[in-house]
Amino acid sequence: MIKTIQLLLLSIFLSITSFASDTKPTLTIYTYDSFTASWGAAPQIKKAFEKLHDCNVKFVGMSSSIGALRKIQLEGKNTKADILLGLDTSIAQTANKTGLFANHDLNTSKLDLPIEYLDENFVPYDYSYFAFVYDANKVKNPPLSFEQLAAMPEDFKIVIQDPRSSTPGLGLLLWIKKIYKEKAGEYWKRLAPHILTITKGWSESYGLFLRGEADMVLSYTTSPAYHIIEENKTNFMAANFTEGHYGQIEVAAMLKSSKNKDLGKKFLAFMHSETFADIIPRTNWAYPVIKTKQGLPKAYETLTVPSKMLLFDGKIVEEKRKIYINEWLKALER
């Protein structure tokens, strides 16, 4: 009898707990898969924001942030997403043209960024620089420029991402275009023999690299920090290219169709809090957009830091992106 009563009370408690949880608003955030991974930023951000605002946060991870944007476009006003997180300034203009995103009403003029940032819809939350990462135990003399990379022996292989589905892939496309201008197609033809494969997203390509299938992988200057902090390994490095490095500023925006606009605006503001900024360097392996009392982990002091961030204006990218991609596709035809 006592056990029956105990089970009944437990059932009532669980029902009340479940009901209480169901009555909380749920903020749904579409993003890329490495952000939602157990080692990514999402779990800690979810915990901190839920505690602060007594709500539920649901991160939905996809192979890339561009893929997440396409899903939202397909879903239209019926999308379940309240926020899209993980695009960068190179693709944000494309997202803005959909008319699906709301004004953030935040002051972004005083953020700690290498360049001035102005956008009415998308809010920056971190940044880094694209780079080719290698294992110094295996690659003793890494290429330190695009010219040296193209001149490597043919068995020297790299893994890159597709610019049609991946922001790093688009970043490499723009990086090469920024340097080689009208001769970018010619350079891609010279680089082609070194490309082992082109993956849909970053996670897949980095996994191939870690399994030893390629000598270098397109990633970030900040990627080695992960190996230093989490694995105590200092052999993973980002090659410092003499031509400079193309930058990536990651952004997020709220959907006009969101049913949780007040909560969505609070989340966008939360991205500029010290709590959020202190999570980013150890989980998303990038620089936060505000300085905090805690500061960056010491591992960041050893990283390659380009003297200048190469970057196209987002409007130019929106205007020329399809042309650049077609040039890339034609150059890689076999």
C-alpha positions as CSV (number, residue, x, y, z in Angstrom):
1,M,0.0,0.0,0.0
2,I,2.8,2.4,1.0
3,K,4.7,1.6,-2.2
4,T,1.5,2.2,-4.2
5,I,1.0,5.6,-2.6
6,Q,4.7,6.4,-3.3
7,L,4.3,5.5,-7.0
8,L,1.2,7.6,-7.2
9,L,2.9,10.6,-5.6
10,L,5.9,10.2,-8.0
11,S,3.5,10.0,-11.0
12,I,1.8,13.2,-9.9
13,F,5.1,15.0,-9.3
14,L,6.4,14.0,-12.8
15,S,3.1,15.1,-14.3
16,I,3.4,18.5,-12.6
17,T,7.0,18.9,-13.6
18,S,6.2,17.9,-17.2
19,F,3.3,20.4,-17.2
20,A,5.5,23.2,-15.8
21,S,8.1,22.5,-18.5
22,D,5.5,22.5,-21.2
23,T,4.1,25.9,-20.1
24,K,7.6,27.5,-20.5
25,P,8.2,29.2,-23.8
26,T,10.5,27.3,-26.2
27,L,13.0,29.2,-28.3
28,T,14.0,27.2,-31.4
29,I,17.3,28.0,-33.0
30,Y,18.5,26.5,-36.3
31,T,22.2,26.3,-36.7
32,Y,25.1,24.1,-37.9
33,D,25.9,20.6,-36.4
34,S,29.3,21.4,-34.8
35,F,27.6,24.2,-32.8
36,T,25.1,21.7,-31.4
37,A,27.6,18.9,-30.7
38,S,28.1,17.7,-27.1
39,W,31.5,19.5,-27.2
40,G,30.1,22.6,-29.0
41,A,28.8,25.8,-27.7
42,A,25.0,25.0,-27.7
43,P,24.8,22.9,-24.5
44,Q,26.4,25.5,-22.3
45,I,24.6,28.4,-24.0
46,K,21.3,26.5,-23.6
47,K,21.9,25.9,-19.9
48,A,22.9,29.5,-19.2
49,F,20.0,31.2,-21.1
50,E,17.4,28.8,-19.7
51,K,18.5,29.6,-16.2
52,L,18.4,33.3,-16.9
53,H,15.0,33.5,-18.5
54,D,13.1,30.4,-17.2
55,C,12.5,29.0,-20.7
56,N,13.4,26.1,-23.0
57,V,15.9,26.4,-25.7
58,K,15.9,23.9,-28.6
59,F,18.9,23.9,-30.9
60,V,18.4,22.2,-34.3
61,G,21.7,21.3,-35.9
62,M,22.2,20.8,-39.7
63,S,25.2,20.0,-41.9
64,S,25.8,23.7,-42.4
65,S,24.3,27.1,-41.6
66,I,23.6,27.6,-45.4
67,G,21.6,24.4,-45.2
68,A,19.7,25.8,-42.2
69,L,18.9,29.0,-44.2
70,R,17.6,26.9,-47.1
71,K,15.4,24.9,-44.7
72,I,13.9,28.1,-43.4
73,Q,13.3,29.4,-46.9
74,L,11.5,26.1,-47.8
75,E,9.4,26.4,-44.6
76,G,8.7,30.1,-45.1
77,K,6.4,31.7,-42.6
78,N,5.5,28.2,-41.2
79,T,9.1,27.6,-40.0
80,K,9.5,26.4,-36.5
81,A,12.7,28.4,-36.1
82,D,12.7,31.5,-34.0
83,I,16.4,32.3,-34.7
84,L,18.9,31.4,-37.4
85,L,22.4,31.3,-36.0
86,G,25.7,30.6,-37.8
87,L,25.6,32.4,-41.1
88,D,28.4,34.9,-41.8
89,T,28.6,38.3,-43.3
90,S,29.3,36.8,-46.7
91,I,25.9,35.2,-46.9
92,A,23.8,37.4,-44.6
93,Q,22.8,39.7,-47.5
94,T,21.4,36.7,-49.3
95,A,19.3,36.0,-46.1
96,N,18.2,39.6,-45.8
97,K,16.8,39.5,-49.3
98,T,14.4,36.8,-48.3
99,G,12.5,39.3,-46.1
100,L,12.1,36.6,-43.5
101,F,14.3,38.3,-40.8
102,A,13.4,41.0,-38.2
103,N,15.3,44.1,-37.1
104,H,17.4,43.4,-34.0
105,D,17.3,46.9,-32.5
106,L,20.7,46.5,-30.9
107,N,23.7,48.8,-30.9
108,T,26.6,46.9,-32.6
109,S,28.9,49.9,-33.2
110,K,31.1,49.3,-30.1
111,L,31.7,45.6,-30.5
112,D,35.3,44.3,-30.5
113,L,35.6,43.4,-34.2
114,P,38.5,43.9,-36.7
115,I,36.2,45.9,-39.0
116,E,33.2,48.1,-38.6
117,Y,29.9,46.2,-38.6
118,L,26.5,47.5,-39.5
119,D,23.5,45.3,-40.3
120,E,19.9,45.9,-39.1
121,N,18.9,42.3,-38.9
122,F,21.9,40.1,-38.3
123,V,23.9,40.3,-35.0
124,P,27.5,39.2,-34.8
125,Y,28.6,36.9,-32.0
126,D,32.1,35.6,-32.9
127,Y,34.8,35.8,-35.6
128,S,37.9,34.1,-36.8
129,Y,40.0,33.8,-40.0
130,F,40.0,31.0,-42.6
131,A,43.2,29.0,-42.7
132,F,44.6,25.6,-43.8
133,V,45.3,23.5,-40.7
134,Y,48.0,20.8,-40.7
135,D,49.7,18.3,-38.4
136,A,53.3,19.5,-37.8
137,N,54.3,15.9,-37.0
138,K,53.5,14.9,-40.5
139,V,54.0,18.1,-42.6
140,K,57.4,19.5,-41.8
141,N,57.5,22.2,-44.4
142,P,53.9,23.5,-44.9
143,P,53.0,25.9,-47.7
144,L,52.9,29.4,-46.5
145,S,51.1,31.0,-49.4
146,F,48.6,30.0,-52.1
147,E,51.4,29.9,-54.6
148,Q,53.4,27.5,-52.5
149,L,50.3,25.4,-52.0
150,A,49.7,25.0,-55.7
151,A,53.4,24.1,-56.2
152,M,53.4,21.3,-53.7
153,P,54.0,17.7,-55.0
154,E,50.8,16.3,-56.5
155,D,50.5,13.7,-53.7
156,F,50.0,16.6,-51.2
157,K,46.3,16.7,-50.6
158,I,43.8,19.1,-49.1
159,V,40.2,18.8,-48.0
160,I,37.9,21.8,-48.6
161,Q,34.2,22.5,-48.4
162,D,31.6,23.3,-51.0
163,P,30.9,27.0,-51.3
164,R,27.3,26.3,-52.2
165,S,26.6,24.6,-48.9
166,S,29.3,25.7,-46.5
167,T,30.3,29.1,-45.2
168,P,34.0,28.0,-44.9
169,G,33.8,26.8,-48.5
170,L,32.4,30.2,-49.6
171,G,35.1,31.8,-47.5
172,L,37.8,30.0,-49.5
173,L,36.2,31.0,-52.8
174,L,36.2,34.6,-51.7
175,W,39.7,34.4,-50.3
176,I,41.1,33.3,-53.6
177,K,39.0,35.8,-55.5
178,K,40.2,38.6,-53.3
179,I,43.8,37.7,-54.0
180,Y,43.7,36.6,-57.6
181,K,40.8,38.7,-58.9
182,E,40.2,37.9,-62.6
183,K,42.8,35.1,-62.5
184,A,41.0,33.2,-59.7
185,G,39.7,30.6,-62.2
186,E,43.3,30.0,-63.4
187,Y,44.4,29.5,-59.8
188,W,41.7,27.0,-59.1
189,K,42.8,24.9,-62.1
190,R,46.3,24.8,-60.6
191,L,45.0,23.9,-57.2
192,A,42.6,21.2,-58.4
193,P,45.2,18.3,-58.4
194,H,45.7,18.8,-54.7
195,I,42.0,18.6,-53.7
196,L,41.3,15.2,-52.3
197,T,37.6,15.9,-51.9
198,I,35.0,18.6,-51.4
199,T,32.6,18.0,-48.6
200,K,29.2,19.5,-47.9
201,G,30.2,20.9,-44.5
202,W,33.1,21.6,-42.2
203,S,32.6,18.7,-39.8
204,E,33.0,16.0,-42.5
205,S,36.1,17.5,-43.9
206,Y,37.8,18.0,-40.5
207,G,37.0,14.4,-39.7
208,L,38.7,13.2,-42.9
209,F,41.8,15.3,-42.0
210,L,41.9,13.9,-38.4
211,R,41.8,10.4,-39.8
212,G,44.9,11.2,-41.8
213,E,43.3,11.2,-45.3
214,A,44.6,14.6,-46.2
215,D,47.7,16.8,-45.4
216,M,45.7,19.9,-44.8
217,V,42.1,21.0,-44.2
218,L,40.3,24.3,-44.7
219,S,39.4,25.4,-41.2
220,Y,40.3,28.4,-39.0
221,T,43.3,30.1,-37.4
222,T,41.6,29.4,-34.1
223,S,41.1,25.6,-34.7
224,P,44.4,24.6,-33.1
225,A,43.2,26.0,-29.8
226,Y,40.8,23.0,-29.5
227,H,43.7,20.6,-29.7
228,I,45.8,22.5,-27.2
229,I,43.1,22.9,-24.6
230,E,41.1,19.7,-25.0
231,E,43.8,17.3,-26.0
232,N,47.0,18.9,-24.8
233,K,48.4,18.6,-28.3
234,T,50.5,21.4,-29.9
235,N,51.2,19.7,-33.2
236,F,48.1,21.1,-35.0
237,M,48.8,24.4,-36.6
238,A,47.3,26.9,-39.0
239,A,49.6,27.9,-41.9
240,N,50.2,31.7,-41.9
241,F,49.7,32.7,-45.5
242,T,51.7,35.7,-46.7
243,E,48.8,37.0,-48.8
244,G,46.7,37.5,-45.7
245,H,43.6,35.6,-44.4
246,Y,40.0,36.0,-45.3
247,G,37.8,36.7,-42.2
248,Q,34.6,35.2,-41.0
249,I,32.2,37.1,-38.7
250,E,29.4,34.8,-37.6
251,V,25.9,36.2,-37.1
252,A,22.4,35.4,-35.9
253,A,19.0,36.9,-36.6
254,M,15.4,36.4,-35.5
255,L,12.6,35.4,-37.8
256,K,9.7,37.8,-38.4
257,S,7.4,34.8,-38.0
258,S,8.7,34.0,-34.6
259,K,6.0,33.6,-31.9
260,N,8.6,34.3,-29.2
261,K,9.9,37.7,-30.3
262,D,10.5,39.0,-26.8
263,L,12.5,35.9,-25.9
264,G,14.3,36.0,-29.3
265,K,15.4,39.6,-28.7
266,K,16.7,38.7,-25.3
267,F,18.7,35.9,-26.8
268,L,20.3,38.2,-29.4
269,A,21.2,40.6,-26.6
270,F,22.5,37.7,-24.6
271,M,25.0,37.0,-27.3
272,H,26.8,40.2,-26.3
273,S,27.0,39.2,-22.6
274,E,30.1,38.1,-20.8
275,T,28.5,34.8,-20.1
276,F,28.1,34.0,-23.8
277,A,31.5,35.5,-24.7
278,D,33.3,33.4,-22.2
279,I,31.7,30.2,-23.6
280,I,32.7,30.8,-27.3
281,P,36.5,30.5,-27.2
282,R,36.4,27.0,-25.5
283,T,33.5,25.6,-27.5
284,N,33.1,27.3,-30.8
285,W,36.8,28.0,-31.0
286,A,36.6,31.5,-32.2
287,Y,37.0,35.1,-30.8
288,P,34.0,36.6,-29.0
289,V,32.8,40.0,-30.1
290,I,33.2,41.6,-26.7
291,K,36.1,41.6,-24.2
292,T,35.5,40.0,-20.8
293,K,37.1,40.1,-17.4
294,Q,38.0,36.4,-17.8
295,G,39.7,37.1,-21.2
296,L,40.8,34.6,-23.8
297,P,42.4,31.2,-22.8
298,K,46.2,31.2,-22.8
299,A,46.2,28.9,-25.8
300,Y,45.0,31.7,-28.0
301,E,48.3,33.5,-27.3
302,T,50.1,30.9,-29.5
303,L,47.7,31.2,-32.5
304,T,48.4,32.7,-35.9
305,V,46.8,36.1,-35.9
306,P,46.7,37.8,-39.4
307,S,47.6,41.5,-39.4
308,K,44.6,42.3,-41.6
309,M,41.2,40.7,-42.2
310,L,40.5,40.3,-45.9
311,L,36.8,40.7,-46.5
312,F,34.4,41.6,-49.3
313,D,31.4,43.8,-48.7
314,G,28.3,41.6,-48.2
315,K,26.5,43.4,-51.0
316,I,29.2,42.6,-53.5
317,V,29.1,38.9,-52.4
318,E,25.3,38.9,-52.9
319,E,25.7,40.4,-56.4
320,K,28.6,38.3,-57.5
321,R,28.3,35.0,-55.6
322,K,26.7,33.0,-58.4
323,I,29.2,34.3,-60.9
324,Y,32.1,33.3,-58.6
325,I,30.6,29.9,-58.0
326,N,30.1,29.2,-61.7
327,E,33.7,30.3,-62.3
328,W,34.8,27.8,-59.6
329,L,32.7,25.0,-61.1
330,K,34.1,25.6,-64.6
331,A,37.7,25.6,-63.3
332,L,37.2,22.3,-61.5
333,E,35.6,20.5,-64.5
334,R,37.5,17.4,-65.5
